[in-house]
Amino acid sequence: MKRRDFIASTAALAALPRLSFAQQREFDPRQSEKWRNFEIVTRVEVVKPGGAGSAARAWIPVPAVDESWQRTVGNSWNGNATTMRLAHDPKYGAAMLYAEWPDSQKAPVVELTSRFATRDRAVDLSRPGVAQPLAASDRAFYTGPTELMPTDGIVAKTAREITRGKRTDLEKASAIYEWIVDNTERNPKTRGCGVGDIKAMLEAGNLAGKCADLNALYVGLARSIGLPARDVYGIRVVKSEFGYRSLGAGSSNVTRAQHCRAEVWLAGFGWVPIDPADVRKVVLEERAAPTTLADPLVPAVRRKLFGAWEMNWLAYNMAHDVSLPGSKGPKVGFLMYPQAETAAGRLDSLDPDSFKYTISAREITA
């Protein structure tokens, strides 16, 4: 290569955008007073509505979490359904838009628009505060089992082994978090966000999955030793402010950006946000090829995701074993995806050939 060609090529390389790693800064979500406002639009179409004498039905998750870090603003909807109304799961309060079409409607469609606001949250775990005690009824509720998340048998045995020698609830909660980060992995072949059948995972010794598996494992282990914990089901809506592409939405189309998180309740702190599944997501997806927990990208994420969340994400609900009102099908383990039914039965919410939906999100800055 001639010298002038080498200089020209070097200058061209210098002018290229820097790699995503160079664009990243330390992952450090902090407690914020600043609210960000968002809009999310979910459009559902039942591509194969069924035959004569059958009605098509759909259930779309609606934000139903109002906390110090998220507030719902409002919902509106339109479509060609004869019935469109808000419905709620009576046990957890999960909200959903219920739509029903007659068999005469050959192209069922409904669109839901939800507005909400979020702000980053972080708990200083070095300084206990004056959090209100958890009511006895809530403690019982958030330490109880669900159909896919038992709290006895192998689950309790595993939790006792993990927390052996730990005295305080904070030490136990941290030990479970670190154990999950160290012993699980994200499986890119898992459909959707996973199932969350933690007993089956532990019995098989296969601790690979996605967020609904790994974070459910945390919740079940914590509950089994008396630590109140809960899954929080939602969807990423915008990119990460810290430059981590794996921890944010890649575009305004968030149709496949569902993500669940978890919380554990600790005396002196209240509900503490955690997300061990996202640590494993960074390991698998942040680089062009999977890396390890020792990668320089990982430690800050691992440290912060026990106690903090970046709120570029919408929380829908905290519900398990949801009975869909008007449904002829089984319960759903969690309500994070739109659901639909025809005379043929429950449609596969991950199969666009029979059940089509799109979800878009945007930040409202005006």
Backbone torsions as a table, in degrees:
resi	resn	phi	psi	omega
1	MET	NA	133.0	177.9
2	LYS	-70.6	153.6	-175.5
3	ARG	-58.4	-42.3	-177.9
4	ARG	-66.7	-32.7	177.4
5	ASP	-69.7	-37.7	178.7
6	PHE	-63.9	-43.5	179.4
7	ILE	-62.7	-42.4	-179.4
8	ALA	-64.7	-42.3	-179.0
9	SER	-68.5	-36.9	177.8
10	THR	-64.1	-41.6	178.1
11	ALA	-64.0	-38.9	179.8
12	ALA	-64.8	-40.7	177.9
13	LEU	-63.7	-39.2	-179.6
14	ALA	-64.8	-28.1	-178.4
15	ALA	-81.2	-13.2	-179.1
16	LEU	-68.7	151.4	175.4
17	PRO	-58.4	143.6	179.4
18	ARG	-71.6	154.6	-179.4
19	LEU	-64.1	159.7	-175.8
20	SER	-57.4	-33.0	179.6
21	PHE	-59.8	-40.0	-179.8
22	ALA	-69.7	-24.3	-179.9
23	GLN	-82.2	-12.3	-176.8
24	GLN	-81.6	151.3	169.3
25	ARG	-125.4	169.1	-174.5
26	GLU	-56.1	131.3	180.0
27	PHE	-69.6	112.0	-171.7
28	ASP	-151.8	61.6	175.5
29	PRO	-64.0	135.5	-178.4
30	ARG	-125.8	158.7	176.2
31	GLN	-56.2	128.8	-173.4
32	SER	-127.1	147.3	172.8
33	GLU	-94.6	-8.3	-175.8
34	LYS	-87.2	122.6	176.0
35	TRP	-91.1	140.1	172.4
36	ARG	-113.1	140.3	-176.0
37	ASN	-109.1	139.1	-175.5
38	PHE	-136.5	160.4	172.1
39	GLU	-131.8	136.4	177.2
40	ILE	-128.8	133.9	-177.0
41	VAL	-121.1	122.8	178.7
42	THR	-113.9	121.1	179.3
43	ARG	-113.9	123.2	-177.3
44	VAL	-116.4	133.0	174.4
45	GLU	-127.9	133.0	175.0
46	VAL	-96.2	103.4	-170.5
47	VAL	-69.5	-37.0	-179.6
48	LYS	-122.1	83.1	-170.0
49	PRO	-69.8	-17.6	178.6
50	GLY	113.6	-176.7	-174.4
51	GLY	-99.8	-167.7	-177.1
52	ALA	-63.9	143.7	177.3
53	GLY	80.7	8.0	-179.1
54	SER	-121.1	145.9	176.2
55	ALA	-107.4	143.7	172.9
56	ALA	-95.8	143.0	-179.0
57	ARG	-134.2	151.2	176.5
58	ALA	-142.5	151.0	177.6
59	TRP	-132.7	120.8	-177.4
60	ILE	-114.9	126.7	178.4
61	PRO	-59.0	138.2	178.5
62	VAL	-121.1	135.7	178.6
63	PRO	-55.3	126.3	-178.3
64	ALA	-134.5	21.2	-179.4
65	VAL	-110.0	114.7	174.5
66	ASP	-117.9	106.4	-178.3
67	GLU	-135.0	-176.1	179.4
68	SER	-66.2	-15.1	-176.9
69	TRP	-113.2	-3.8	175.8
70	GLN	-151.3	140.5	173.8
71	ARG	-137.7	137.7	177.7
72	THR	-83.8	143.8	-177.2
73	VAL	-107.8	-43.9	179.3
74	GLY	170.9	164.0	-179.5
75	ASN	-135.4	147.1	172.6
76	SER	-144.4	157.8	-178.4
77	TRP	-151.8	159.9	175.3
78	ASN	-153.9	164.6	-179.9
79	GLY	159.9	-172.0	-177.9
80	ASN	-107.5	19.4	176.7
81	ALA	-75.4	149.0	176.4
82	THR	-79.6	-23.3	175.9
83	THR	-127.0	127.3	173.5
84	MET	-142.9	114.9	-177.9
85	ARG	-155.2	157.4	174.7
86	LEU	-76.5	140.5	175.5
87	ALA	-133.5	160.6	-177.0
88	HIS	-136.3	144.6	170.2
89	ASP	-75.4	124.4	-173.0
90	PRO	-69.0	-24.6	-176.1
91	LYS	-82.9	-45.2	-175.1
92	TYR	-107.4	-13.7	-177.7
93	GLY	80.4	11.2	177.3
94	ALA	-58.4	135.3	-178.3
95	ALA	-104.4	148.7	178.4
96	MET	-152.1	150.2	170.3
97	LEU	-88.6	121.7	177.6
98	TYR	-99.7	129.2	178.3
99	ALA	-129.8	141.4	179.5
100	GLU	-137.8	136.7	-179.6
101	TRP	-121.0	145.9	174.3
102	PRO	-76.2	166.2	-178.7
103	ASP	-66.8	-16.2	179.0
104	SER	-74.0	-16.2	-179.6
105	GLN	-86.0	112.5	-174.3
106	LYS	-90.0	-12.0	-179.2
107	ALA	-136.0	68.3	-177.6
108	PRO	-62.9	135.0	178.5
109	VAL	-149.9	144.3	174.7
110	VAL	-148.1	146.8	-179.3
111	GLU	-133.0	128.7	-179.2
112	LEU	-114.0	130.7	174.6
113	THR	-116.5	124.6	179.6
114	SER	-123.8	137.2	174.8
115	ARG	-115.6	142.8	-176.7
116	PHE	-156.8	168.0	178.3
117	ALA	-132.2	146.4	178.4
118	THR	-137.4	163.7	169.8
119	ARG	-148.4	146.1	-178.0
120	ASP	-58.2	148.3	-179.3
121	ARG	-130.9	146.0	177.3
122	ALA	-155.7	142.1	179.4
123	VAL	-114.2	127.9	176.7
124	ASP	-80.7	99.8	-174.8
125	LEU	-79.4	-2.2	176.0
126	SER	-86.4	-10.0	-174.9
127	ARG	-136.6	94.7	176.4
128	PRO	-57.3	143.0	-179.9
129	GLY	-109.9	-144.8	-177.1
130	VAL	-122.4	44.7	179.8
131	ALA	-60.6	139.4	177.7
132	GLN	-60.0	139.0	177.1
133	PRO	-60.4	149.8	177.6
134	LEU	-78.3	130.2	179.7
135	ALA	-59.7	148.1	-177.8
136	ALA	-57.8	-38.4	180.0
137	SER	-67.2	-37.8	177.9
138	ASP	-69.8	-37.9	177.6
139	ARG	-61.6	-43.6	178.4
140	ALA	-63.8	-40.0	-178.2
141	PHE	-63.6	-45.9	-173.9
142	TYR	-91.2	10.3	167.4
143	THR	-117.4	4.4	-179.1
144	GLY	-83.1	161.8	179.2
145	PRO	-81.4	163.3	167.8
146	THR	-123.8	178.3	-176.6
147	GLU	-62.6	-36.8	-178.7
148	LEU	-101.8	-0.2	-174.7
149	MET	-133.2	71.4	178.1
150	PRO	-68.8	160.5	-178.4
151	THR	-121.4	15.9	178.0
152	ASP	-120.5	-168.2	173.6
153	GLY	57.0	-134.4	-174.9
154	ILE	-63.9	-27.1	178.9
155	VAL	-66.6	-51.1	179.6
156	ALA	-64.3	-40.2	179.9
157	LYS	-61.0	-44.6	179.8
158	THR	-64.1	-43.2	-179.3
159	ALA	-63.4	-39.3	178.9
160	ARG	-64.8	-37.7	178.7
161	GLU	-67.0	-41.5	-178.8
162	ILE	-63.9	-38.4	-171.8
163	THR	-100.9	9.8	179.7
164	ARG	-57.5	130.0	179.3
165	GLY	86.9	-7.8	177.9
166	LYS	-86.5	133.2	-173.4
167	ARG	-97.6	-46.9	-173.3
168	THR	-93.9	161.7	176.7
169	ASP	-62.0	-37.2	179.0
170	LEU	-63.6	-43.2	178.2
171	GLU	-62.9	-40.4	179.8
172	LYS	-67.9	-44.8	-179.7
173	ALA	-62.1	-40.8	179.2
174	SER	-67.4	-40.0	-179.3
175	ALA	-62.4	-41.1	178.3
176	ILE	-64.8	-42.5	178.2
177	TYR	-58.5	-50.6	-177.8
178	GLU	-64.3	-36.7	179.3
179	TRP	-63.8	-42.2	180.0
180	ILE	-66.2	-44.7	178.2
181	VAL	-58.7	-41.4	-176.6
182	ASP	-75.5	-30.8	-167.2
183	ASN	-111.9	-5.8	178.8
184	THR	-108.3	175.0	171.7
185	GLU	-151.6	155.4	176.7
186	ARG	-84.8	129.7	-179.3
187	ASN	-103.8	111.0	-177.4
188	PRO	-66.4	-15.7	-179.4
189	LYS	-87.4	-8.4	177.2
190	THR	-65.3	131.1	-178.6
191	ARG	-72.6	140.0	177.0
192	GLY	57.5	-132.4	178.7
193	CYS	-102.9	8.0	-177.4
194	GLY	95.1	-174.4	-174.5
195	VAL	-110.7	-40.3	-179.0
196	GLY	88.8	25.9	178.0
197	ASP	-86.4	86.8	-168.5
198	ILE	-74.8	-31.1	177.0
199	LYS	-62.7	-45.6	178.9
200	ALA	-62.2	-39.0	178.5
201	MET	-60.7	-48.5	-177.1
202	LEU	-68.9	-39.9	-179.8
203	GLU	-66.2	-36.7	-179.8
204	ALA	-80.8	-15.4	-175.0
205	GLY	69.7	18.8	-179.6
206	ASN	-108.2	98.6	-175.7
207	LEU	-102.6	36.7	176.4
208	ALA	-104.9	143.4	179.3
209	GLY	172.8	-154.1	177.5
210	LYS	-124.8	-164.7	-167.1
211	CYS	-59.8	-39.5	-178.9
212	ALA	-70.1	-15.4	174.7
213	ASP	-89.9	-53.5	-171.9
214	LEU	-71.4	-40.3	179.1
215	ASN	-75.7	-30.5	172.8
216	ALA	-64.3	-35.9	177.3
217	LEU	-61.1	-42.0	176.6
218	TYR	-60.6	-49.6	-176.4
219	VAL	-60.3	-46.1	-179.6
220	GLY	-63.5	-43.7	178.6
221	LEU	-62.8	-43.3	179.6
222	ALA	-63.2	-46.7	-179.4
223	ARG	-60.9	-35.8	-174.2
224	SER	-67.0	-19.0	176.4
225	ILE	-111.8	19.3	172.8
226	GLY	88.8	10.3	175.9
227	LEU	-91.4	116.9	177.1
228	PRO	-60.5	132.6	-179.0
229	ALA	-151.9	158.6	-178.9
230	ARG	-154.9	147.1	170.9
231	ASP	-82.6	147.7	175.7
232	VAL	-127.4	117.1	-171.4
233	TYR	-100.0	131.9	-177.1
234	GLY	-162.3	-150.7	-174.4
235	ILE	-155.9	139.7	175.7
236	ARG	-74.0	141.5	-173.9
237	VAL	-119.9	-25.9	177.6
238	VAL	-144.5	173.2	-179.5
239	LYS	-67.1	163.5	175.0
240	SER	-75.5	136.0	176.9
241	GLU	-69.0	-13.2	-177.9
242	PHE	-98.3	4.2	174.6
243	GLY	85.1	5.2	177.8
244	TYR	-82.5	110.0	-177.4
245	ARG	-67.4	-28.9	-179.3
246	SER	-74.9	-12.6	-176.2
247	LEU	-109.5	21.2	178.4
248	GLY	-153.2	174.7	176.2
249	ALA	-80.7	137.7	-176.9
250	GLY	-80.3	-19.4	-179.0
251	SER	-157.7	-177.0	178.4
252	SER	-72.1	-16.8	175.2
253	ASN	-84.7	106.8	-175.8
254	VAL	-111.7	26.2	-175.2
255	THR	-54.5	-33.9	-178.2
256	ARG	-115.8	30.1	-176.5
257	ALA	-103.9	20.4	179.3
258	GLN	-59.5	143.5	179.2
259	HIS	-157.2	132.8	174.9
260	CYS	-107.9	151.1	178.5
261	ARG	-124.2	-172.4	-179.0
262	ALA	-144.9	159.7	175.0
263	GLU	-136.5	149.9	173.0
264	VAL	-129.5	139.9	-178.0
265	TRP	-95.9	125.1	-178.9
266	LEU	-126.0	132.7	178.9
267	ALA	-57.0	135.1	-179.0
268	GLY	87.6	-11.9	-178.2
269	PHE	-126.4	-27.5	-174.2
270	GLY	80.5	-150.8	-179.7
271	TRP	-74.1	123.1	-177.0
272	VAL	-107.6	124.1	-179.7
273	PRO	-76.0	138.5	176.8
274	ILE	-142.8	163.7	178.6
275	ASP	-165.2	69.7	178.7
276	PRO	-61.9	-28.5	-179.7
277	ALA	-61.7	-34.6	-179.3
278	ASP	-73.1	-24.3	173.3
279	VAL	-63.3	-45.6	178.9
280	ARG	-68.1	-27.2	177.6
281	LYS	-68.0	-40.7	177.3
282	VAL	-62.0	-43.0	179.4
283	VAL	-59.0	-42.8	-175.7
284	LEU	-80.1	-39.9	-163.8
285	GLU	-113.8	-17.7	-172.1
286	GLU	-69.6	-38.2	175.5
287	ARG	-88.1	166.5	176.2
288	ALA	-62.6	-31.8	174.8
289	ALA	-125.0	149.4	-178.6
290	PRO	-54.1	146.1	-179.3
291	THR	-121.1	-151.6	-177.6
292	THR	-131.7	172.6	177.7
293	LEU	-64.1	-18.4	-179.5
294	ALA	-84.3	-9.4	180.0
295	ASP	-57.4	139.1	-179.6
296	PRO	-56.6	-21.0	178.7
297	LEU	-72.7	-20.7	-165.7
298	VAL	-91.2	-42.9	-170.3
299	PRO	-55.4	-41.2	-179.7
300	ALA	-65.0	-38.2	177.9
301	VAL	-65.8	-45.2	179.0
302	ARG	-60.3	-43.0	-178.7
303	ARG	-65.8	-43.7	-172.9
304	LYS	-80.2	-27.7	-175.9
305	LEU	-79.9	7.0	161.0
306	PHE	-108.3	84.0	178.7
307	GLY	127.3	-4.8	-177.6
308	ALA	-150.5	151.8	172.0
309	TRP	-132.9	138.0	164.4
310	GLU	-83.9	124.8	-171.8
311	MET	-94.6	55.1	167.2
312	ASN	-92.8	38.3	-166.1
313	TRP	-149.7	143.8	177.9
314	LEU	-104.3	130.8	172.9
315	ALA	-94.4	123.1	176.5
316	TYR	-84.1	-53.8	-172.0
317	ASN	-166.5	179.6	179.4
318	MET	-126.0	31.2	-167.5
319	ALA	-93.4	144.6	172.4
320	HIS	-121.1	156.8	170.9
321	ASP	49.5	58.1	-171.9
322	VAL	-86.7	125.1	171.8
323	SER	-88.4	117.8	-179.3
324	LEU	-78.3	122.3	-177.1
325	PRO	-60.3	131.7	-179.9
326	GLY	82.5	-0.9	-177.2
327	SER	-81.3	147.5	172.9
328	LYS	-101.2	1.3	-176.9
329	GLY	-101.6	-175.9	-178.3
330	PRO	-74.6	170.1	173.3
331	LYS	-63.6	157.8	170.5
332	VAL	-103.6	142.5	-177.1
333	GLY	-62.0	-33.1	175.7
334	PHE	-157.7	157.9	-177.3
335	LEU	-112.3	91.0	178.9
336	MET	-126.2	-17.7	178.2
337	TYR	-114.9	150.1	168.9
338	PRO	-58.1	148.0	179.4
339	GLN	-125.7	153.7	177.5
340	ALA	-152.3	158.3	-177.9
341	GLU	-143.4	144.5	171.4
342	THR	-132.6	-172.1	177.5
343	ALA	-60.2	-24.4	179.8
344	ALA	-78.4	-10.0	179.2
345	GLY	115.4	-167.6	179.8
346	ARG	-67.1	130.6	178.1
347	LEU	-83.4	154.3	177.9
348	ASP	-80.1	112.7	-175.7
349	SER	-68.5	-7.8	177.3
350	LEU	-106.4	11.4	-177.8
351	ASP	-114.1	98.5	-176.9
352	PRO	-68.4	-12.5	179.5
353	ASP	-72.6	-30.1	-178.9
354	SER	-113.1	-17.0	-176.1
355	PHE	-145.8	108.3	-173.4
356	LYS	-108.6	131.2	171.6
357	TYR	-146.9	153.1	174.6
358	THR	-131.8	143.9	178.4
359	ILE	-128.8	126.3	177.6
360	SER	-122.6	150.8	-178.8
361	ALA	-139.4	151.2	175.8
362	ARG	-151.6	151.7	173.8
363	GLU	-88.8	135.8	179.6
364	ILE	-96.5	111.5	-174.5
365	THR	-105.9	-14.0	-177.3
366	ALA	-78.1	NA	NA
